[in-house]
Amino acid sequence: MHTLSTLDGTVFNYNSDLSGLVHIRTTAGADIEVPGVALLDFVTAYARAERIRMLEDASPAQILFNE
């Protein structure tokens, strides 16, 4: 089991392969359990949407030449 503490004080306890449940303790003291796969799907969907937004906002030179 691994632990990650965020800057705002939220604490995540999780398996390195995200199998099983991710235990989250919020700064308000709430304990939440989320399947690791569901959390990974959520973060992936967010990252995908951000990349699409970045491409839509990019100029041709930024897309072709990474400028």
C-alpha positions as CSV (number, residue, x, y, z in Angstrom):
1,M,0.0,0.0,0.0
2,H,1.4,3.4,-1.0
3,T,0.5,6.8,0.4
4,L,0.3,10.2,-1.4
5,S,-0.4,13.4,0.5
6,T,-1.5,16.4,-1.6
7,L,-0.7,20.0,-1.0
8,D,-4.1,20.6,0.3
9,G,-3.8,17.8,2.9
10,T,-5.9,15.1,1.1
11,V,-4.3,11.7,1.6
12,F,-4.6,8.8,-0.8
13,N,-3.7,5.2,0.1
14,Y,-3.5,2.9,-2.9
15,N,-1.9,-0.2,-4.5
16,S,0.9,0.6,-6.9
17,D,-1.1,-1.0,-9.8
18,L,-4.3,0.7,-8.6
19,S,-6.0,-2.6,-8.1
20,G,-8.6,-2.7,-5.4
21,L,-9.8,0.3,-3.6
22,V,-8.2,3.7,-3.3
23,H,-8.8,5.1,0.2
24,I,-9.1,8.9,0.3
25,R,-9.1,11.0,3.4
26,T,-10.3,14.6,2.6
27,T,-9.2,17.7,4.5
28,A,-12.7,17.7,6.0
29,G,-12.0,14.3,7.5
30,A,-14.3,12.3,5.2
31,D,-13.1,8.8,4.3
32,I,-13.9,7.8,0.7
33,E,-13.2,4.5,-1.0
34,V,-13.1,4.4,-4.8
35,P,-12.2,1.5,-7.1
36,G,-8.7,2.3,-8.5
37,V,-9.9,1.5,-12.1
38,A,-12.8,4.1,-11.7
39,L,-10.3,6.7,-10.5
40,L,-8.0,6.0,-13.3
41,D,-10.9,6.3,-15.8
42,F,-11.9,9.6,-14.3
43,V,-8.3,11.1,-14.5
44,T,-7.8,9.7,-18.1
45,A,-11.1,11.3,-19.3
46,Y,-9.9,14.6,-17.8
47,A,-6.5,14.4,-19.4
48,R,-8.0,13.4,-22.8
49,A,-10.3,16.4,-22.7
50,E,-7.4,18.7,-21.8
51,R,-5.3,17.4,-24.7
52,I,-8.2,17.9,-27.1
53,R,-8.7,21.4,-25.9
54,M,-5.0,22.2,-26.3
55,L,-5.0,20.9,-29.8
56,E,-8.1,22.8,-30.7
57,D,-6.5,26.0,-29.4
58,A,-3.1,25.4,-31.0
59,S,-1.7,27.1,-34.1
60,P,-0.6,25.0,-37.1
61,A,3.1,25.7,-36.2
62,Q,2.5,24.5,-32.6
63,I,0.9,21.3,-33.9
64,L,3.5,20.6,-36.6
65,F,6.7,21.8,-35.0
66,N,5.8,21.7,-31.3
67,E,6.5,25.5,-31.0
